[in-house]
Amino acid sequence: MNLNLGNTVKLSELQAGEMGIIDELVVHNFTTRLLAMGIIPGKKIKLLRRQPWQGSLYIDVDNHYIGLRLQEAELILIKK
């Protein structure tokens, strides 16, 4: 997938090693939990690793390593 600088994509669409800036969070039941974990618009985020078969994603936000379910990662919009 070729994404140009400035595009907004879901965190779940990134490949391991890609990074960007959190642009917004889609309002859902998980939104409060994501904010409490420090996943806040304007912060840098890096996808460290993806588990196979639609499994968990491991991210780095301000040197905090967090594991997310795919459903949660789809709520996070990233500006590349």
VOFI-502816 format. One record per residue: residue number from 1; residue in three letters; x, y, z of N, C-alpha, C, O in turn. Coordinates in nm, 2 decimals. Layout:
<rs>
> NUM Ala X Y Z X Y Z X Y Z X Y Z
...
</rs>
This chain:
<rs>
> 1 Met 0.08 -0.12 0.00 0.00 0.00 0.00 0.09 0.12 0.00 0.18 0.14 0.08
> 2 Asn 0.07 0.21 -0.09 0.15 0.33 -0.10 0.07 0.45 -0.05 -0.03 0.49 -0.11
> 3 Leu 0.11 0.50 0.07 0.03 0.61 0.13 0.12 0.74 0.12 0.24 0.74 0.16
> 4 Asn 0.06 0.85 0.08 0.13 0.98 0.07 0.13 1.05 0.20 0.04 1.03 0.28
> 5 Leu 0.24 1.13 0.22 0.24 1.21 0.34 0.12 1.30 0.35 0.08 1.37 0.25
> 6 Gly 0.06 1.31 0.47 -0.06 1.39 0.48 -0.19 1.32 0.48 -0.29 1.37 0.52
> 7 Asn -0.19 1.19 0.44 -0.31 1.11 0.44 -0.35 1.07 0.58 -0.26 1.05 0.66
> 8 Thr -0.48 1.06 0.60 -0.53 1.01 0.73 -0.57 0.87 0.70 -0.66 0.84 0.62
> 9 Val -0.52 0.77 0.79 -0.55 0.63 0.78 -0.58 0.58 0.92 -0.55 0.64 1.02
> 10 Lys -0.65 0.46 0.92 -0.67 0.40 1.05 -0.54 0.34 1.10 -0.46 0.29 1.01
> 11 Leu -0.52 0.33 1.23 -0.40 0.27 1.28 -0.39 0.12 1.23 -0.28 0.07 1.21
> 12 Ser -0.50 0.06 1.22 -0.50 -0.08 1.18 -0.45 -0.10 1.03 -0.42 -0.21 1.00
> 13 Glu -0.44 0.00 0.96 -0.39 0.00 0.82 -0.24 0.01 0.81 -0.19 -0.01 0.70
> 14 Leu -0.18 0.05 0.91 -0.03 0.07 0.91 0.04 -0.06 0.91 -0.01 -0.16 0.95
> 15 Gln 0.16 -0.06 0.86 0.25 -0.18 0.86 0.35 -0.16 0.98 0.37 -0.05 1.02
> 16 Ala 0.40 -0.27 1.03 0.50 -0.26 1.14 0.61 -0.17 1.10 0.67 -0.18 0.99
> 17 Gly 0.65 -0.08 1.19 0.76 0.02 1.17 0.71 0.15 1.12 0.78 0.25 1.13
> 18 Glu 0.59 0.16 1.07 0.53 0.29 1.03 0.49 0.38 1.14 0.45 0.32 1.25
> 19 Met 0.50 0.51 1.13 0.46 0.60 1.23 0.38 0.72 1.18 0.38 0.74 1.06
> 20 Gly 0.32 0.79 1.27 0.25 0.91 1.23 0.20 0.99 1.35 0.25 0.96 1.46
> 21 Ile 0.11 1.08 1.33 0.06 1.16 1.44 -0.09 1.12 1.46 -0.16 1.11 1.36
> 22 Ile -0.13 1.10 1.58 -0.27 1.07 1.60 -0.36 1.20 1.57 -0.34 1.30 1.62
> 23 Asp -0.45 1.18 1.47 -0.53 1.29 1.42 -0.66 1.30 1.50 -0.70 1.41 1.54
> 24 Glu -0.73 1.19 1.52 -0.85 1.19 1.59 -0.89 1.05 1.63 -0.84 0.95 1.58
> 25 Leu -0.98 1.04 1.73 -1.04 0.91 1.78 -1.18 0.91 1.74 -1.26 1.00 1.76
> 26 Val -1.23 0.80 1.68 -1.37 0.78 1.65 -1.44 0.75 1.78 -1.40 0.67 1.86
> 27 Val -1.55 0.82 1.80 -1.63 0.81 1.92 -1.69 0.67 1.93 -1.76 0.62 1.84
> 28 His -1.66 0.60 2.04 -1.71 0.46 2.06 -1.69 0.43 2.21 -1.64 0.51 2.28
> 29 Asn -1.74 0.31 2.25 -1.73 0.27 2.39 -1.58 0.27 2.44 -1.56 0.30 2.56
> 30 Phe -1.49 0.24 2.35 -1.35 0.23 2.38 -1.28 0.37 2.39 -1.16 0.38 2.44
> 31 Thr -1.34 0.48 2.35 -1.27 0.61 2.34 -1.21 0.65 2.47 -1.10 0.70 2.47
> 32 Thr -1.29 0.64 2.58 -1.24 0.69 2.71 -1.12 0.60 2.75 -1.02 0.66 2.81
> 33 Arg -1.12 0.47 2.72 -1.01 0.39 2.76 -0.89 0.42 2.68 -0.78 0.43 2.74
> 34 Leu -0.90 0.46 2.55 -0.79 0.50 2.47 -0.73 0.63 2.53 -0.60 0.64 2.54
> 35 Leu -0.81 0.72 2.56 -0.76 0.85 2.62 -0.69 0.82 2.75 -0.58 0.89 2.77
> 36 Ala -0.74 0.74 2.83 -0.68 0.71 2.96 -0.54 0.64 2.94 -0.45 0.65 3.03
> 37 Met -0.52 0.57 2.83 -0.39 0.51 2.80 -0.29 0.60 2.74 -0.18 0.56 2.71
> 38 Gly -0.33 0.73 2.72 -0.24 0.83 2.66 -0.25 0.84 2.51 -0.16 0.90 2.45
> 39 Ile -0.35 0.77 2.45 -0.36 0.78 2.31 -0.45 0.90 2.28 -0.57 0.90 2.27
> 40 Ile -0.38 1.02 2.26 -0.44 1.15 2.25 -0.40 1.21 2.12 -0.29 1.21 2.08
> 41 Pro -0.50 1.28 2.05 -0.47 1.35 1.93 -0.35 1.44 1.94 -0.34 1.51 2.04
> 42 Gly -0.26 1.44 1.84 -0.14 1.52 1.84 -0.02 1.45 1.88 0.09 1.50 1.86
> 43 Lys -0.03 1.33 1.94 0.09 1.26 1.99 0.14 1.17 1.87 0.06 1.12 1.79
> 44 Lys 0.27 1.15 1.87 0.34 1.06 1.78 0.30 0.91 1.82 0.30 0.88 1.94
> 45 Ile 0.28 0.83 1.72 0.25 0.69 1.74 0.33 0.61 1.64 0.34 0.64 1.52
> 46 Lys 0.38 0.49 1.68 0.45 0.40 1.60 0.39 0.26 1.61 0.38 0.21 1.73
> 47 Leu 0.36 0.19 1.50 0.32 0.06 1.51 0.44 -0.03 1.52 0.52 -0.04 1.42
> 48 Leu 0.46 -0.10 1.63 0.58 -0.18 1.65 0.57 -0.32 1.59 0.66 -0.37 1.52
> 49 Arg 0.45 -0.38 1.61 0.43 -0.52 1.57 0.28 -0.56 1.55 0.20 -0.50 1.62
> 50 Arg 0.26 -0.64 1.46 0.12 -0.69 1.44 0.12 -0.84 1.46 0.21 -0.91 1.41
> 51 Gln 0.02 -0.89 1.53 0.01 -1.04 1.54 -0.07 -1.09 1.42 -0.15 -1.02 1.36
> 52 Pro -0.04 -1.21 1.38 -0.11 -1.27 1.26 -0.26 -1.29 1.28 -0.30 -1.30 1.40
> 53 Trp -0.33 -1.31 1.17 -0.47 -1.35 1.18 -0.56 -1.25 1.25 -0.64 -1.29 1.34
> 54 Gln -0.54 -1.12 1.21 -0.63 -1.02 1.27 -0.61 -1.01 1.42 -0.71 -0.98 1.49
> 55 Gly -0.49 -1.03 1.47 -0.47 -1.03 1.62 -0.43 -0.89 1.67 -0.47 -0.79 1.61
> 56 Ser -0.37 -0.88 1.78 -0.33 -0.76 1.85 -0.23 -0.68 1.77 -0.15 -0.74 1.69
> 57 Leu -0.22 -0.55 1.80 -0.12 -0.46 1.75 -0.05 -0.40 1.87 -0.11 -0.37 1.97
> 58 Tyr 0.08 -0.39 1.86 0.16 -0.33 1.96 0.22 -0.20 1.91 0.28 -0.19 1.81
> 59 Ile 0.19 -0.09 1.99 0.23 0.04 1.95 0.32 0.11 2.06 0.33 0.06 2.17
> 60 Asp 0.38 0.22 2.02 0.46 0.30 2.10 0.40 0.44 2.09 0.40 0.50 1.99
> 61 Val 0.36 0.49 2.21 0.31 0.63 2.22 0.39 0.70 2.33 0.37 0.66 2.45
> 62 Asp 0.47 0.79 2.30 0.56 0.86 2.40 0.63 0.76 2.49 0.63 0.77 2.61
> 63 Asn 0.70 0.66 2.43 0.77 0.56 2.50 0.69 0.48 2.59 0.75 0.42 2.69
> 64 His 0.56 0.47 2.57 0.47 0.38 2.64 0.43 0.27 2.54 0.38 0.30 2.44
> 65 Tyr 0.46 0.14 2.58 0.43 0.04 2.48 0.29 -0.02 2.52 0.27 -0.06 2.64
> 66 Ile 0.20 -0.03 2.43 0.06 -0.06 2.45 0.02 -0.17 2.35 0.05 -0.16 2.23
> 67 Gly -0.05 -0.27 2.40 -0.11 -0.36 2.31 -0.26 -0.33 2.29 -0.33 -0.30 2.38
> 68 Leu -0.31 -0.33 2.16 -0.45 -0.30 2.13 -0.51 -0.41 2.05 -0.44 -0.48 1.97
> 69 Arg -0.64 -0.43 2.07 -0.71 -0.52 1.98 -0.73 -0.45 1.85 -0.73 -0.33 1.84
> 70 Leu -0.75 -0.53 1.74 -0.78 -0.47 1.61 -0.90 -0.38 1.61 -0.89 -0.27 1.55
> 71 Gln -1.00 -0.41 1.69 -1.12 -0.33 1.69 -1.09 -0.19 1.75 -1.15 -0.09 1.71
> 72 Glu -1.00 -0.18 1.85 -0.96 -0.06 1.91 -0.87 0.02 1.81 -0.89 0.14 1.80
> 73 Ala -0.78 -0.05 1.74 -0.69 0.02 1.64 -0.77 0.08 1.53 -0.72 0.18 1.47
> 74 Glu -0.88 0.03 1.50 -0.96 0.09 1.39 -1.03 0.22 1.43 -1.08 0.29 1.34
> 75 Leu -1.03 0.25 1.56 -1.09 0.38 1.60 -0.99 0.49 1.60 -1.03 0.61 1.63
> 76 Ile -0.86 0.46 1.58 -0.76 0.56 1.59 -0.72 0.61 1.45 -0.67 0.52 1.37
> 77 Leu -0.74 0.73 1.42 -0.70 0.79 1.28 -0.57 0.85 1.29 -0.54 0.94 1.38
> 78 Ile -0.48 0.82 1.20 -0.34 0.86 1.20 -0.32 0.95 1.08 -0.36 0.92 0.97
> 79 Lys -0.24 1.06 1.10 -0.20 1.15 0.99 -0.05 1.11 0.96 0.03 1.11 1.05
> 80 Lys -0.03 1.06 0.84 0.11 1.02 0.80 0.18 1.13 0.74 0.30 1.12 0.70
</rs>
